[in-house]
Amino acid sequence: MSALPALTIAPADKTELDLTSIRADFPILRQRIHGKSLVYLDNAASVQKPKAVIDAISECYSGYYANIHRGVHLLSERSTMAYEGAREKVRAFLNAASTQEIIFTRNTTESINLVASSFGGSAVKAGDEIIITGMEHHSNIVPWQLLCDRMGAVLKVAPFTDTGELILEEYERLLNSGRVKLAAFVHISNALGTINPVKMMVDLAHARGVPTLVDGAQSVPHLTVDVQNLDCDFYAFSGHKLYGPSGVGVLYGKQALLDAMPPYQGGGDMISVVTFEKTEYADLPNKFEAGTPNIAGVIGMGAALDWLNAIGLDAVAAHEQQLLDYATAQLLEIPGLIIMGTARDKAALVAFTLQGVHPHDIGTILDREGIAIRAGHHCAQPVMQRYGVPATARASLAVYNSRDEVDALVKALWKVKELFA
Ligand code: C6P
């Protein structure tokens, strides 16, 4: 009897990624929550950390930790090398021209505040304008409001369509006033998933001599960012959304602009000479890194970049897009479920409402099933106001998520639907 031909079974995830080994990198994914396997879909808030990052931080503290830039002893030298090595990794990750353009901060929020305070405080005068978009996170709204209040400047907001796409003509119209000092906009909206055409937005601003800041908090874990190609003047992001630790962020800035800007904070490590009469500041990037930084955190972020680079952002994006399409199609089957944010160019998150159920109730019921999502305004209240809702439920995907997890989400939402029927 001839042998039967071997059956070829298509894998559930049609992707180049080895999802099993990726998931094995994350100890927390083996946790059980309320007696159920953890399904972590709150990645836009913060992603989980691979063992490589946890180990890098642990090795720093247990093997060679000391303060940086100051000591003559071996531990300080080793810590300094690891810290500055992480800066080079960030430079390469963003394709920045120089490590002098990479400033370590606490997070995206601090990066934006740094620019608002230092660049804004010196370049913006009464009557000047700052442009943002209607889909910004509070971190890219409030620092500009504080600046405008301080300087007597005006905040202008470019609107977006019902599907969550920026109205480029309106953005362009705002740029034409001749009074704009900066355009600051989000790369990927955390509330809608919209991927903004940031290269075009930068070009439109530059055509009018307006510098740009891009809030990249949600983009760096999902797509390749090349700051020289984008030509943006500032780019801000957080380590904790990029598989790195919390408490570490990055501000990329063009060297000529950073050189011309006054320090953001004063203190140790940002000076070259201090007398009671006068202080001379250190060169970039130290000028903007006052005080002892999050040394192990920066080193951990460097390890996160190594880990992510080994997978490759193209493979990450392809996997997440497949999951997004799969999740979107299934969620739309649920009667009364409305997805907020349906831009053509969209990253892997789904924000939605379910008729007759408060998003917080959805979040709580899903939690009992071991599924972590976020419910609320996502620190983007103007987006909620735009749609006339107080909150949404949001499932946001990362490289380690699987189709099975999407299935678990959908199944649990059908359950919610039945409970409230
Ligand atoms: N969004 C979310 O659940 P920080 O807190 O500084 O690391 O990141 C602030 C921030 C800035 N811009 C965008 C687009 C963001 O999404 C965030 C953080 C989280 O959506 C926490 S509110």
Boltz pocket constraint, residues with backbone or C-beta under 6 A from the ligand:
constraints:
  - pocket:
      binder: B
      contacts: [[A, 44], [A, 45], [A, 46], [A, 107], [A, 108], [A, 109], [A, 110], [A, 137], [A, 139], [A, 140], [A, 186], [A, 188], [A, 189], [A, 190], [A, 191], [A, 215], [A, 217], [A, 218], [A, 238], [A, 374], [A, 378], [A, 379]]
      max_distance: 6.0
